[in-house]
Amino acid sequence: MNPVLFTPAYLAACFSDNYTDAQQKFKQLGHGQPEHRAYREFVYPQTGPNAETLLTAVSWHGDTDAPCLLVLQSATHGVEGFAGSAIQLDTLQTLTGKSLPAGVAVLYIHVLNPFGFAWLRRVNEDGVDLNRNFVDFTRPLPTNTGYAQLADKILPASLADWESATQALTEYANEFGQQALELAVSGGQYQFADGLFYGGTHPSQTRLNLEQIMADFDIVKRKRVAVIDIHSGLGPFGYGEVICDHPPGSTGVKLAKQWYGNSVTEPALGSSTSVTKLGLIDYLWQQQLAEKVCFVTLEFGTYTVDEMFEVLRRDHYLHRNSVAWSAPETQQVKQAVRRFFYPGTADWQEMVLMRGRQCVRQALQGLSSSL
């Protein structure tokens, strides 16, 4: 990969001000590389707050018959797309055809959740957390008794109850532990449609789109696939944690540690800042590709979990009713969400790009060694 200095101008070229800016930059860069082979758009019927067209853009770079494939995914959780899109744009500018290993191609899936990115939300157009949506909806849905117990505290009936509800969450953590609170709130729930971390009642449009992408590009036929799904919001400020949700001891875990090193963490073993969760997007890739895939989440830290819960509670409370985008109360909530998942400072931006480059390089080397 060609080195590029992190000048203010370069950071501005990678990090976008909003969803539309990110899509425009990606489309321009995705078409401008000699190794570009295919570009597709999956358009949604909804629009952004300023009537923007909402779409997921997909770009293939390298030999279409390559036996090994690196997949870079961004904006599974909409507003977290600032970091993910920036890494994809940086990779497009630094990973030239000459530095792409023989037998390895790259598939960019840019903005899986365009609604969330445009509206500065983690959830999609149906209020669904896409990273809880990958369960078998033909079977009884999982239950989260902890969330059910806390539902009226997580989202109280009125703002007048907010402080007492927040205090109840603190008391729950004091009694049962912080991890128990995080599992209850963020582990995934399928009962409260207006609530946080809601997995839905059926496969989302994004899930169907992703399945179509996998079929269109014959991904299941590849010898080895590395997926890096880029997120933000958990962990120390600016640090990129490589999280592996493959079953402990599996081939996926072994490959992750072989490729990315001993910094790889496993929620199932309690070594991650992330607790175990239901319905992760990982599970589709594991189901389709079994031991041929190594899926990791690259999670960039920002602020505290308590702060995250607070901004998400405020956002969900806001969206219980119709939202006037330009209203001061709306913008106050939206800017708090944006700041939490995208601090936007130069040091945070540099840390994101440096770690992103490292993980992309490690994945490419790992794939090349699989040939």
Summary of the structure (lengths in Angstrom):
residues: 371
radius of gyration: 19.7
end to end distance: 19.7
largest distance: 61.4
contacts: 1287
relative contact order: 0.16
helix: 47%
strand: 17%
